[in-house]
Amino acid sequence: MSSGLPSTARALRTHIETLIAEVLDLDPAQMTGDARLRDDFGLDSLDLIDLAMAVETRLGIEISDRQLEALVTLGDAIQYVTAALSPPGAPAPA
């Protein structure tokens, strides 16, 4: 994982949730794994692109347009980012 990032799954999830809440100007209390990015948060395609760009810049990962379209829930986004931050073949952070 990139240096400076939390090493546990819970801490990483909190870090990603905080980043998403900040970028989207959301109340962190709304940040549930099953919250739907488009329906519950009211995001449109441009909002999703802005979110992806912020995540890419701050965390040093890439999110393809295809993958971005596949992210339906906050949980999907967190799972994708967590996997992207993990070295190939490494277990998910505990």
N, C-alpha and C positions, 0 to 999 in steps of 0.2 A: 504494500500500500504506500501511497505517497507520504512523504515525511510531513509531520505536523497535523496529520489527521488522527482522529480517535482510533484506538486499536480494538475496541470491543464492538460487537454488533449493536448493542443498545446505544452506546455513545455515538457511533457512526450514524445510526438512524436519527438520533436527536440532532446531530450536526446537519444532516441533509434536510430534515424537517424545518429547522431554523432558517437555513438558507432559502428554502422554497417559500416559507412564510414571509421572509424579508423581501425577496424578489417580487412576490405577488401581492405584498401589502395585506397579508391575511392575519387573522388572529390565530396564534398557535393552538388555541383550544379547538379550532376547526380541523386540526391536522390528524385525521384518523386514516388508517390504512385503506379503508374501503371508500373513502371520499373520492368521488369521480371528478377528475380534473375539469372536464367541460361542463358537466351538469351541476355539480355541487359548488364549484368555484367560479363557474361562468366564464371559463377561459375560451378564447377563440384561437384560431391558428396562429395569429400574430403573437398572442400572449404565450403560447407554447414555444414559439421560436425564441422569444425573449428569455423565457425560463431556461431553455436549452443552452442558449449562449452564455447566460450567467453561470450555469452549472459547469459548462465546459471551461470557461475562463477561470473560475475560482477553484475547481477541483482538478483541472488538467486532463479531462477525459473528452471523448467525442461521442456525440449522439447523432446518429444518421437521421435523415428526414423520415426514412421508413420506420426506424425504431421509435422516433418521436410520435408518429401516428399510432403506434401500437400501445403506447402508454395510456391506459384508460383511467387507472386509479392512482392515488398517491402511493399506495403500496407497490404498484407496478414500477413507478418512478424510483422509489427507494431501492427496490430489488435490483433494478437495472444499474443504478449508480453504484451500489455496493459491489455487484459483480464486476463492473468496469474498473473499480478501484483495487480489486483483488488480483494478485499476480496469477497468470495462467497455471492451473493445476493446484492452486492453493485452496485450502478449505476456507469457508466463510469465516469472518471474525467471530469469536465466541463471546 
